[in-house]
């Protein structure tokens, strides 16, 4: 009886080791799969990405006009009490270039790009405020709509 118990115990230990080995192999396979699936550095061009973000920072002719028109559209949306128009205007607004520039320059510790990004962001914000001020200075647009009031005094 004792020999049978030892034999069963040995078989149990062997099976236990096999299950442990298979489970470890399974976890390793899952880990490799997830690593391959979520790897973002493989096809990344670091220098190209940095250059593309730097190119998007500057405020040049067409960028200024796109900003003016997007602010005008947002102002019309606020005046017409339409959240969809305001969101649409935010989507076409070119403010993302300087914002990405600020984030990237902080991330890579590039002070010159940070200064340029903050300067362009400030100019764009100033142009946005000037455009919205001029739009709402027109006497036709004096009534405060609920959409406009929601943007002025959020919850």
C-alpha positions, 0 to 999 in steps of 0.5 A: 500500500505504501508503495502505491501511495509513493507511486501515486505521489510521484505521478502527481508531482510529475503531472504537477510539474507538467501543468506548471511548465505548460502554464508558464509556457502559456503565460510566456506565449501571451506575454510575447503576443501582447508585446508584439501587438502593442509595440509602437517603436518598431516602425517609428521614425523618431526624427521624422516625427519630431520634424513634423511636429516642429513644422506644425508649430508655426503660425503662417498665412493659411493657419491664421485664416483657418483659425479665424474661420474656425473661431467665427464658426464657433462663435456662430455656433455659440450664438445659434445655441448649437453644440455640434457647430462648436465641436465642429469648429474645434475640429478644424481649429489649428491650435493642436500644432503649438500644443503638440509642440509644447508637449514634445519640447517638454518631453525632449527638453528642447527649450528653443522649440518650447519658446517657439511653441508658447509664442505661437500658441499665445499669438493664436489665442490672441487672434482667437480672442480678437476674432470672437470679440469682433464677431460679438461686437456686431450689434446683431449678436447681443443676446446671450444664448444658453450655449454661450452662457454654458461656456462662460459659466460651466458647472 
